[in-house]
Amino acid sequence: MGLVIVAAAADGAGAHRLAFYALLLAVPAAAVAALEAFGHVLDDNREHLHALLWTAVLGLLVTGAAVRAPEVTEGVVPALGRSALLACLGVFCVQAAVSAAAELRR
């Protein structure tokens, strides 16, 4: 999640190359998180939403990095790349809200 925030901050500062590499580094981290979340689902943990959200994050990160790759040397961010990054931040907000709601129920 930190790498995605770094990418968003780098995009805002105009450092699009740094944003691309931060997204690229975030892909394997999100894959590990998604696999771990699905492992918990298989262990009958009932955290299906958590696993689904991590899968969405992984897909958005791969999409965002893939559409940025051809234009990384030009310093241009395609609209889909920017949208994927913002959607990823939105999914993180949903994850935080779901986690906060679960804690409040306890």
Summary of the structure (lengths in Angstrom):
residues: 106
radius of gyration: 14.8
end to end distance: 25.1
largest distance: 50.2
contacts: 304
relative contact order: 0.15
helix: 85%
strand: 0%
